[in-house]
Every structure is written in structure tokens, then in C-alpha cells.
Amino acid sequence: MTRQRRRTETDPNLGHLPALDGVRGLAIILVLIVHLTSSSYTHTGSRLINAIIVFCRFGWVGVCLFFVLSGFLITGILFEALGQKSYFVRFYARRFLRIFPLYYGCLFLLFFLSGPLGISWNGSEPTYLAYLQNTPPWIYRVPVSVHRYTSHFWSLAVEEQFYLFWPWLVFAIRDRGKLIVASLLLAATAPLLRTAILLSHSVDPVFFWKFTPCQIDSLLIGGAFALAIRGRSAATLLRFSRVSFLLLISLCVAMNLNFHTRQFETDGSELFNSIGYTTLAAAFAALIGWALQPKSLGEAFFRLAPLRWFGRYSYGIYVIHFIVWNTRIFGTYPRLLIDERWHSKTLGVALGGLPALVVTLSLAWLSYRFYESPFLRLKKYFGRSVPVVAPDRHTDLAAENAAR
């Protein structure tokens, strides 16, 4: 590969690979789809529309894709930064500048607009400020009026809690092979915990959907894959990533198929809720590998400009969209109109969904350009971004990383 091509397509000095922006874009599109159709009827009179609505409700897997990609990127950054000065300061300062301004900006806006929005916090403000909204007992006690606008923030809490321990473990272990083993062993605790919860029949399933120890396998499998492709088996892993993804995602589909009714369980079967999340995470790790495989269909797909655009603004879209969509203008009034009079999916999208989507995308773009970017520019004071290793460098770096 020439130097010019590397700089324009997969230059590790750019700090990211374009195809991974597309993966992030797919994740946010899936989340938007499921939230857009979450209150839609499945008895519209059209089998095709009903099937499409059911299919769209599987968009919740976009959150799992976010977790796997986050684990992949963060672990790669941490591992490549080993040995550099101010290891922890650099990492946490850069994460702070990327995540906190928008999150806390939205929180303070909700605090300020509590009256007009009808929000009654009931003392839950510190919980959100400390990223503890996904932990007992607040996981069950968040007021409905607050949950309406912040129910999606649980995934941000999962990632922040992951950042509290994972950098320290990477720094302590350092060895790539041992880190892979540690990642997989820790990941195995999540399906065991979910299985125990299911067998006890005493805990609401929402617990293992939002509680960090129950979701940690997605982040850790992404991390394990990031470490694996920095070894001598990188080329093989990428070569078989497409087949691995198709096999694993087919297994996930089978887990969610109710063979008695021949219908899909959109919230996940008991089998899926125990080991299925782990299988799905492995499938998405393979999907990332497919996106990184040079000259593959996966790389070409994830390099599409629309996907990369959504990926670039995905964080703002994710944080903002539920707040916008649940206001009376875009949420309550259109839904009441549809539910009480027409029961029409088409009207639901036209009257509520599409305008809300346009406003969300516009606000996310404005936020990135004029609010988030000034904070992001401050990253230069905490060193350059550690590069993501391009596919053609995996073999070159194998010997160097093996010695660590």
C-alpha cells in the first residue's frame, strides 16, 4: 500500500479508520429506528408493515454494537499508550472533554426546564450527576417524569463505570496475551450473572439490561478483539470475520425465535437473555473485523458517506434524540392523535417521527460544531490521540506488542 493511499484511507496517524465511523453510524441508526417505532402498532392490516415494525424493534441491538465498538477502541488506545508519560491523565482528560460537556450540558438544561417540561426529580439529581442511574436502588426509583427524558442515559453510565477500572487493569497487566485472557474471563461473568438472575425469578429483567456487571461482556469482547488483531493472527481473524459474523448473528436470530408461535421475541428470549448478549457481542466484534478487512464488502459498506456522517455525530444524536422526541410537540400530541383516531403507522412517522428526526440531527450537528468542538480542541493539551492500528500494520506490530 502506498504512503498516499494510507494517508487518505487507513492512515493510523489520523487516529481512526473511516470504516469504524460507519460502524458507529449503523449503531445510532439502529437506536433511532427502535425508538421511532417503539409505540407503533403491529396490527396495521398489512403483513408487510407489521413485519417491518417487528424487525425495527430489534434496533435495540445498536446499543450492544456501541458497547463492542467502544471496548474495541478504548482498549486499543489504552494498550498502545502503555509506556507513555501521564498515561492516566491523558486518557481521563480526553474522555472528559469528549463525553462530559454534552452530557452535563443536557442535564443542566433539563434541571433548568424542569417546570415547563413537568419534571419532578425527587432527589435523583445526584444520581445522574454521578452516573449512577443504572445502579440499585435508583435503577427502579427514577421518577417517571425524569425517566421519560433520560431513560437512554443508562448506557452512558455503563461506559463511564467501565472507564473506572479497565484502564487500571490494562496498565497493571500490560501483556497482550494475558489481557486477552483477563478480558474473556471477566466477560464470562456477565452471562453467568444474567443466568443466575433469570433462575432466581426475583429480579426484574430490566436489571440485567442496564446494570454494568450484566453488560460488561460486550465491552470486554470488543476489547479482547482489539488486542487479538494486534497479534500474528490478525490477518486470519479479518479473513474469517465475515463468515463468523453471519454464523453468530444467525445463532442470535435462532435464540429469539419462538418455535411454538413462529414469531420473534423482540425483547429477547430467556436463552438470549442469558448467553445471547455475549453471542451478539461476539458477532459485532466480527462485524468490526469485517469492516477493517481491506477491499472487502464490509469495508466498502461502512465507508459509505451517509453512515460515516451519522457516525461522526452519533454521540450528540444519541444524547439529544430522546429528549427531543419526548417533548409534547414531537411526542405526546402526535401519539395521542394517532392512538385515538387513526391507528396509522404512516401518520405516526409523518406527524411525529420525521420532524423530530430532522430536529435531532440538526441539533446534533449544531452541538458538535459550536458547543462540543471547543472542548474537543482542548485535547491537544493532553497529547495526540493514540492511533488505531490499520489492517496493514497488524503484522508489523505483532513482534513489538508481543514483547510487552
Protein Blocks (a to p, Z undefined) as FASTA:
>chain_A
ZZklmmmmmgcknopafklmmmmmmmmmmmmmmmmmmmpcfbeopaklmmmmmmmmmmmm
mmmmmmmmmmmmmmmmmmmmgoiahklmmmmmmmmmmmmmmmmmmmmmmmmmmmmnopaf
koplmmmmnopmlccfklmmgcfklmmmmmmmmmmmmmmmmmmmmmmmmmmnopaklmmm
mmmmmmmmmmmmmmmmmmnopacfklmmmgmklmmmmmmmmmmmmmmmmmmklmmmmmmm
mmmmmmmmmmmmmmmpcfklopacfkopfklmmmmmmmmmmmmmmmmmmmmmghiaklmm
mmpmklmmmmmmmmmmmmmmmmmmmmmklmmmmmmmmmmmnopaklmmmmmmmmmmmmmm
mmmmmmmmmmmmmmmmmmmmnopadddddfklmmmmmmmmmmZZ
